[in-house]
Amino acid sequence: MARHVAGAEIERLIQLLGKLPGLGPRSARRAALHLVKKKESLLAPLTAAFQAALGKVGVCSICGNVDTVEPCTVCRDAGRDGSVLVVVEDVSDLWALERAGAIDARYHVLGGVLSPLDGIGPGDLTIAALVERCRQGGIREVVLAMNATVEGQTTAHYITDQLAHLGDEGREISVTRLAHGVPVGGELDHLDDGTLSQAMRARTKV
């Protein structure tokens, strides 16, 4: 049986750090040790930053991004092309595309993908809100920036069908998707900036 080498507070810190993506038990212990060794210069400011963010972080009512302002910083940016709407699965995908500077447009976060086996249907995502945003007008292109997984492509096909119905209302919208550079099974947040930029530039009509 492994023995504890630190007090309950530090063990709790290690446990919580271990819940973060990409941090296993060893990495969590190294991170915790670094934090406590740099208590004044790192741990204290980090704690204050967490406290400040805790009361302000929320989900944008327009696009679904996570931010400390409402609407979010992206939606507030008047310099973006409001006629192009990029649809992503998760906030991490939005941030990845922004990090790459791939496109200067607006976004819509679905909150996941369709997955019947996991019990995730259209009603569990923000697809209805996406269709409504398109129905309100002003959008000429919807870019389906889905991950190249079976679930991601299934979701893209479903959204394409839903948006096709807007043609009956006289709202013709071009639906495109990411092309070259995104491997099958790849996730946007794990791709390098150059690959993301190339995929966005080479998007194709659905």
Rosetta silent file (secondary structure, phi, psi, omega in degrees, C-alpha in Angstrom):
SEQUENCE: MARHVAGAEIERLIQLLGKLPGLGPRSARRAALHLVKKKESLLAPLTAAFQAALGKVGVCSICGNVDTVEPCTVCRDAGRDGSVLVVVEDVSDLWALERAGAIDARYHVLGGVLSPLDGIGPGDLTIAALVERCRQGGIREVVLAMNATVEGQTTAHYITDQLAHLGDEGREISVTRLAHGVPVGGELDHLDDGTLSQAMRARTKV
SCORE:     score description
SCORE:     0.000 S_00000001
   1 L     0.000  127.021 -177.962    0.000    0.000    0.000 S_00000001
   2 L   -69.405  140.271  178.337    1.424    3.354   -1.090 S_00000001
   3 L   -96.648  149.250  175.818    2.078    5.870    1.676 S_00000001
   4 L   -74.287  141.073  179.354    1.231    9.534    1.485 S_00000001
   5 L  -110.850    1.931 -179.842    4.263   11.795    1.271 S_00000001
   6 L  -146.188  168.805 -179.404    2.404   15.068    1.839 S_00000001
   7 L   -68.186  170.375 -175.940   -0.447   16.521    3.849 S_00000001
   8 H   -58.915  -36.460 -178.002   -4.114   16.181    2.948 S_00000001
   9 H   -65.052  -43.190  179.670   -4.217   19.598    1.251 S_00000001
  10 H   -71.220  -38.471  177.306   -1.393   18.768   -1.143 S_00000001
  11 H   -62.481  -37.152  177.202   -2.779   15.290   -1.797 S_00000001
  12 H   -65.665  -40.195  177.437   -6.113   16.931   -2.659 S_00000001
  13 H   -61.240  -44.164  178.526   -4.315   19.291   -5.050 S_00000001
  14 H   -62.245  -43.297 -179.272   -2.647   16.335   -6.751 S_00000001
  15 H   -61.014  -43.369 -178.995   -5.967   14.515   -7.006 S_00000001
  16 H   -70.581  -40.782  177.803   -7.690   17.488   -8.655 S_00000001
  17 H   -62.215  -33.413 -179.706   -4.810   18.172  -11.047 S_00000001
  18 L   -67.160  -14.785  178.839   -4.972   14.527  -12.092 S_00000001
  19 L   -84.523  -10.657 -179.705   -8.505   15.101  -13.380 S_00000001
  20 L   -75.423  145.012  178.943   -7.256   17.577  -15.986 S_00000001
  21 L   -58.397  134.669  177.123   -6.907   16.355  -19.608 S_00000001
  22 L    84.453   -3.324  179.458   -3.396   15.192  -20.379 S_00000001
  23 L  -112.729  111.337  174.687   -2.328   14.945  -16.739 S_00000001
  24 L   -89.587 -174.469 -179.250   -1.860   11.479  -15.312 S_00000001
  25 H   -55.391  -44.991 -178.777   -0.874   10.694  -11.699 S_00000001
  26 H   -66.594  -45.850  179.927    2.832   11.351  -12.272 S_00000001
  27 H   -63.107  -38.190  179.461    2.291   14.588  -14.175 S_00000001
  28 H   -63.643  -40.357  178.899   -0.166   15.755  -11.534 S_00000001
  29 H   -67.007  -40.190  178.111    2.380   15.147   -8.781 S_00000001
  30 H   -64.288  -42.685  179.786    5.079   17.031  -10.695 S_00000001
  31 H   -64.669  -43.674  179.900    2.714   19.935  -11.326 S_00000001
  32 H   -62.780  -42.926  179.385    1.603   20.030   -7.686 S_00000001
  33 H   -62.338  -41.269  179.188    5.204   19.959   -6.460 S_00000001
  34 H   -64.062  -40.650 -179.635    6.117   22.812   -8.814 S_00000001
  35 H   -64.070  -46.885 -177.090    3.138   24.843   -7.597 S_00000001
  36 H   -71.077  -30.014  177.004    3.883   24.448   -3.897 S_00000001
  37 H   -71.202  -28.823  178.766    7.591   25.161   -4.425 S_00000001
  38 L  -107.996   46.028 -172.302    6.606   28.365   -6.248 S_00000001
  39 H   -55.536  -48.105 -175.461    3.889   29.261   -3.751 S_00000001
  40 H   -75.293  -40.304 -174.086    4.310   33.026   -3.823 S_00000001
  41 H   -88.475  -18.140 -175.443    5.084   33.519   -7.506 S_00000001
  42 H  -129.400  -52.373 -175.600    2.763   30.892   -8.990 S_00000001
  43 H   -64.660  -44.890 -179.318    0.355   29.167   -6.596 S_00000001
  44 H   -64.135  -49.161  177.838   -1.016   32.349   -5.017 S_00000001
  45 H   -62.808  -36.474  179.476   -1.621   34.190   -8.345 S_00000001
  46 H   -65.726  -42.159  177.902   -3.119   31.034   -9.859 S_00000001
  47 H   -61.594  -42.946  179.349   -5.487   30.646   -6.925 S_00000001
  48 H   -64.417  -38.547  179.348   -6.548   34.288   -7.262 S_00000001
  49 H   -65.952  -40.186  177.308   -7.106   33.836  -10.998 S_00000001
  50 H   -62.552  -43.043 -179.559   -9.292   30.770  -10.365 S_00000001
  51 H   -64.191  -40.097 -179.614  -11.342   32.686   -7.819 S_00000001
  52 H   -66.976  -39.167 -178.280  -11.802   35.617  -10.194 S_00000001
  53 H   -74.582  -32.841 -174.689  -12.859   33.367  -13.057 S_00000001
  54 H   -54.566  -42.192 -177.068  -15.161   31.213  -10.937 S_00000001
  55 L   -84.272   -8.568 -174.686  -17.766   33.904  -10.476 S_00000001
  56 L  -115.505  -24.614 -175.668  -17.653   35.191  -14.048 S_00000001
  57 L   -65.725  133.416  178.402  -17.215   32.226  -16.391 S_00000001
  58 E  -154.719  176.448  179.279  -20.337   31.322  -18.322 S_00000001
  59 E   -98.429  129.532 -179.561  -21.607   29.992  -21.648 S_00000001
  60 L   -62.352  130.808 -177.765  -22.321   32.530  -24.380 S_00000001
  61 L   -73.267  -13.655 -178.941  -26.040   32.645  -25.138 S_00000001
  62 L   -93.800  -55.106 -172.683  -25.348   33.258  -28.833 S_00000001
  63 L  -110.287  -18.281 -179.076  -22.623   30.834  -29.884 S_00000001
  64 L    93.014    5.404  177.209  -21.976   28.563  -26.891 S_00000001
  65 L   -69.558  161.998  176.830  -18.398   29.695  -26.322 S_00000001
  66 E  -104.814  128.512 -177.013  -17.049   29.890  -22.755 S_00000001
  67 E  -158.518  177.790  178.285  -16.039   33.337  -21.548 S_00000001
  68 L  -103.910    3.878  176.866  -16.271   35.805  -18.681 S_00000001
  69 L  -127.715  155.942 -179.030  -18.406   38.286  -20.642 S_00000001
  70 L  -131.455  120.728   -6.522  -21.867   37.983  -22.204 S_00000001
  71 L   -62.620  169.285 -175.987  -22.019   37.865  -25.208 S_00000001
  72 L   -68.707  169.196 -178.572  -18.552   36.343  -25.510 S_00000001
  73 H   -58.370  -38.842 -179.460  -15.495   38.153  -26.846 S_00000001
  74 H   -65.809  -46.129 -178.980  -15.816   36.475  -30.255 S_00000001
  75 H   -67.869  -25.790  179.611  -19.462   37.465  -30.698 S_00000001
  76 H   -78.609  -15.301 -175.646  -18.657   41.031  -29.618 S_00000001
  77 L   -73.668  103.206 -177.527  -16.010   41.405  -32.315 S_00000001
  78 L   -70.588  -14.453 -177.999  -17.652   43.665  -34.889 S_00000001
  79 L   -82.652   -4.188 -179.442  -14.787   43.128  -37.323 S_00000001
  80 L   -80.717  155.749  177.973  -15.724   39.512  -38.041 S_00000001
  81 E   -77.845  103.904 -177.190  -17.536   38.365  -41.159 S_00000001
  82 E   -74.016   -7.188 -179.074  -21.068   37.829  -39.867 S_00000001
  83 E   -88.771   -7.979  179.330  -22.147   36.097  -43.066 S_00000001
  84 E  -115.327  125.974 -177.686  -19.933   33.052  -42.370 S_00000001
  85 E  -120.102  119.035 -179.463  -20.797   30.741  -39.491 S_00000001
  86 E   -97.006  122.092 -178.260  -18.345   28.024  -38.415 S_00000001
  87 E   -99.676  125.039 -179.731  -19.969   25.071  -36.636 S_00000001
  88 E  -126.388  161.041 -179.485  -17.776   23.132  -34.192 S_00000001
  89 L   -74.956  -43.759 -171.480  -18.358   20.271  -31.795 S_00000001
  90 L  -139.669  162.762  178.853  -16.765   21.768  -28.707 S_00000001
  91 H   -59.444  -34.586 -179.990  -15.325   25.011  -27.357 S_00000001
  92 H   -61.260  -31.982  177.965  -11.830   23.506  -27.638 S_00000001
  93 H   -70.814  -39.383  176.965  -12.338   23.286  -31.418 S_00000001
  94 H   -60.202  -48.092 -178.870  -13.355   26.950  -31.560 S_00000001
  95 H   -64.642  -34.523  179.100  -10.261   27.926  -29.626 S_00000001
  96 H   -65.267  -43.935  179.765   -8.075   25.738  -31.851 S_00000001
  97 H   -66.473  -37.902  178.138   -9.342   27.441  -35.018 S_00000001
  98 H   -67.799  -39.303  178.877   -8.889   30.866  -33.449 S_00000001
  99 H   -61.363  -36.086 -178.707   -5.369   29.963  -32.343 S_00000001
 100 H   -80.622  -12.339 -176.531   -4.551   29.018  -35.919 S_00000001
 101 L    61.480   34.831 -172.137   -6.074   32.231  -37.276 S_00000001
 102 L   -71.731  -32.601 -175.775   -7.787   30.006  -39.831 S_00000001
 103 L  -158.070  147.303 -179.261  -10.845   32.157  -40.483 S_00000001
 104 L  -106.720   75.396 -174.209  -12.316   35.487  -39.419 S_00000001
 105 E  -135.524 -168.682  175.303  -15.930   34.472  -38.913 S_00000001
 106 E  -105.093  167.310 -172.509  -18.521   33.748  -36.241 S_00000001
 107 E  -128.405  163.672  171.522  -19.058   30.401  -34.528 S_00000001
 108 E  -143.608  119.283 -178.467  -21.673   27.991  -33.257 S_00000001
 109 E   -95.282  122.533 -178.000  -20.752   25.347  -30.667 S_00000001
 110 L   -76.017  -30.633 -176.748  -22.881   22.189  -30.834 S_00000001
 111 L    86.006   20.066  179.540  -21.845   20.822  -27.466 S_00000001
 112 L   140.009 -162.430  179.027  -20.990   17.384  -28.833 S_00000001
 113 L  -136.294  160.546  176.552  -21.935   15.048  -31.680 S_00000001
 114 L   -67.078  131.170 -179.468  -24.788   12.712  -32.480 S_00000001
 115 E  -152.828   87.052 -178.740  -24.170    9.318  -30.937 S_00000001
 116 H   -53.934  -36.660 -179.271  -27.179    6.959  -30.725 S_00000001
 117 H   -64.092  -29.029  178.854  -25.127    4.368  -28.846 S_00000001
 118 H   -97.593    4.709  179.223  -24.475    6.922  -26.107 S_00000001
 119 L    74.946   22.256 -179.930  -28.038    8.192  -26.178 S_00000001
 120 E  -101.371  111.599 -179.560  -27.088   11.569  -27.680 S_00000001
 121 L  -112.060 -177.554 -179.410  -29.684   12.798  -30.152 S_00000001
 122 H   -55.112  -35.347 -178.731  -30.405   16.106  -31.918 S_00000001
 123 H   -69.579  -14.991  179.652  -32.231   17.432  -28.868 S_00000001
 124 H   -89.389   -8.733  178.913  -29.089   17.091  -26.769 S_00000001
 125 L  -112.627  175.579 -178.466  -27.130   19.420  -29.051 S_00000001
 126 L   -96.422   37.371 -178.838  -27.691   23.025  -30.134 S_00000001
 127 H   -67.214  -41.367  179.174  -28.711   22.066  -33.677 S_00000001
 128 H   -60.677  -40.327  178.366  -32.147   23.700  -33.379 S_00000001
 129 H   -66.333  -35.640  177.209  -30.492   26.949  -32.273 S_00000001
 130 H   -63.207  -47.507  179.691  -28.118   26.712  -35.250 S_00000001
 131 H   -61.051  -39.810 -179.895  -31.005   26.340  -37.699 S_00000001
 132 H   -66.313  -39.158  177.341  -32.758   29.290  -36.066 S_00000001
 133 H   -60.805  -40.379  179.214  -29.652   31.476  -36.394 S_00000001
 134 H   -70.565  -34.476 -179.120  -29.561   30.644  -40.099 S_00000001
 135 H   -68.103  -28.350 -178.948  -33.277   31.253  -40.449 S_00000001
 136 L   -68.828  -15.023  176.025  -32.908   34.778  -39.066 S_00000001
 137 L    94.740  168.578  177.919  -30.929   35.719  -42.171 S_00000001
 138 L    91.534  -10.513 -179.114  -27.575   37.331  -42.892 S_00000001
 139 L  -104.882  123.777 -178.918  -25.660   34.045  -43.148 S_00000001
 140 L  -105.738  -19.958  179.614  -24.481   32.982  -46.603 S_00000001
 141 E  -141.485  134.900  173.388  -22.115   30.148  -45.652 S_00000001
 142 E  -115.286  119.325 -179.761  -22.081   27.538  -42.903 S_00000001
 143 E   -98.413  115.952  179.180  -18.725   25.810  -42.433 S_00000001
 144 E   -86.996   94.589 -178.113  -19.077   22.379  -40.819 S_00000001
 145 L   -94.579   61.935 -178.381  -15.780   22.098  -38.919 S_00000001
 146 L   -87.609  154.361  173.807  -16.510   18.676  -37.473 S_00000001
 147 L   -66.463  148.879 -176.266  -13.900   16.206  -36.312 S_00000001
 148 L   -82.327   56.470  176.647  -13.137   13.521  -38.889 S_00000001
 149 L  -114.744  167.818  179.086  -14.797   10.760  -36.879 S_00000001
 150 H   -59.658  -44.896 -179.618  -17.836    8.640  -37.721 S_00000001
 151 H   -65.320  -39.040  179.873  -19.927   10.580  -35.207 S_00000001
 152 H   -64.309  -42.886 -179.761  -18.623   13.908  -36.478 S_00000001
 153 H   -71.615  -34.165  175.684  -19.459   13.111  -40.077 S_00000001
 154 H   -62.819  -42.806  178.417  -22.892   11.743  -39.108 S_00000001
 155 H   -63.855  -40.778  178.996  -23.594   15.009  -37.314 S_00000001
 156 H   -61.963  -42.984  178.949  -22.416   16.993  -40.344 S_00000001
 157 H   -63.666  -41.000 -179.845  -24.790   15.065  -42.633 S_00000001
 158 H   -63.352  -45.060 -179.967  -27.694   15.625  -40.252 S_00000001
 159 H   -64.009  -39.678  178.253  -27.035   19.376  -40.065 S_00000001
 160 H   -58.516  -42.820  178.872  -26.749   19.556  -43.848 S_00000001
 161 H   -64.727  -40.807 -179.607  -30.202   17.983  -44.156 S_00000001
 162 H   -65.741  -39.751 -179.263  -31.654   20.383  -41.605 S_00000001
 163 H   -73.983  -25.436  179.345  -30.231   23.429  -43.360 S_00000001
 164 H   -63.160  -30.042  179.974  -31.450   22.159  -46.732 S_00000001
 165 H   -64.712  -23.256  179.853  -35.017   22.710  -45.504 S_00000001
 166 H   -68.124  -19.803  177.692  -34.313   26.449  -45.344 S_00000001
 167 H   -63.049  -28.445  177.855  -34.209   26.429  -49.133 S_00000001
 168 H   -69.324  -19.825  179.538  -37.975   25.972  -49.060 S_00000001
 169 H   -97.862    6.508  179.131  -38.156   29.301  -47.231 S_00000001
 170 L    80.457   17.163  179.923  -36.040   31.055  -49.835 S_00000001
 171 L  -110.130   79.514 -179.838  -32.934   31.138  -47.625 S_00000001
 172 L   -73.546  121.641 -179.623  -30.255   29.501  -49.752 S_00000001
 173 L  -125.810  131.615  177.818  -27.135   28.884  -47.660 S_00000001
 174 E   -79.357  126.692  179.146  -23.893   27.382  -48.912 S_00000001
 175 E  -108.975  121.067 -179.609  -22.772   24.513  -46.659 S_00000001
 176 E  -123.093  167.874  177.144  -19.066   23.650  -46.743 S_00000001
 177 E  -141.711  162.186  179.758  -16.780   21.417  -44.724 S_00000001
 178 L   -63.651  146.195 -176.412  -13.086   21.180  -43.923 S_00000001
 179 L  -120.126 -119.117 -172.517  -11.008   19.465  -46.580 S_00000001
 180 L   -53.805  138.848  174.395   -7.286   18.759  -47.057 S_00000001
 181 L   103.919  -19.919  179.547   -5.166   18.280  -43.991 S_00000001
 182 L   -98.590  108.880 -176.732   -7.694   16.812  -41.576 S_00000001
 183 L   -73.276  153.625  176.336   -7.009   13.071  -41.251 S_00000001
 184 L   -62.603  129.962 -177.900   -9.772   10.522  -40.738 S_00000001
 185 L    86.945   -3.329 -178.526  -10.195   10.033  -37.019 S_00000001
 186 L   -81.213  152.678  177.641   -8.356   13.283  -36.266 S_00000001
 187 L  -115.138  137.355 -173.528   -9.550   15.852  -33.734 S_00000001
 188 H   -57.030  -40.729 -175.074   -9.183   19.575  -34.387 S_00000001
 189 H   -66.751  -15.635 -178.528   -7.727   20.407  -30.992 S_00000001
 190 H   -99.686   -2.173 -177.983   -4.828   17.997  -31.631 S_00000001
 191 L   -90.208  153.248  178.043   -3.851   19.378  -35.053 S_00000001
 192 L   -76.667  162.024 -174.816   -1.124   21.926  -35.650 S_00000001
 193 H   -60.080  -40.283 -178.589   -1.968   25.475  -36.689 S_00000001
 194 H   -63.767  -41.287  178.909   -0.721   25.068  -40.266 S_00000001
 195 H   -63.337  -43.253  179.654   -2.890   21.995  -40.856 S_00000001
 196 H   -63.414  -43.312  179.944   -5.962   23.781  -39.501 S_00000001
 197 H   -62.429  -43.063 -179.817   -5.351   26.853  -41.650 S_00000001
 198 H   -65.681  -40.567  179.260   -4.916   24.733  -44.779 S_00000001
 199 H   -63.452  -39.771 -179.750   -8.053   22.728  -44.025 S_00000001
 200 H   -69.460  -40.668  179.955  -10.089   25.908  -43.585 S_00000001
 201 H   -66.400  -32.417 -175.510   -8.780   27.479  -46.813 S_00000001
 202 L   -98.895   22.761  179.452   -9.492   24.302  -48.776 S_00000001
 203 L   -61.144  149.513 -175.504  -13.010   23.753  -47.468 S_00000001
 204 E  -122.383  156.436  179.027  -15.400   22.273  -50.014 S_00000001
 205 E   -72.182  137.252 -179.929  -19.089   22.586  -50.746 S_00000001
 206 L   -76.023    0.000    0.000  -21.210   19.774  -49.294 S_00000001
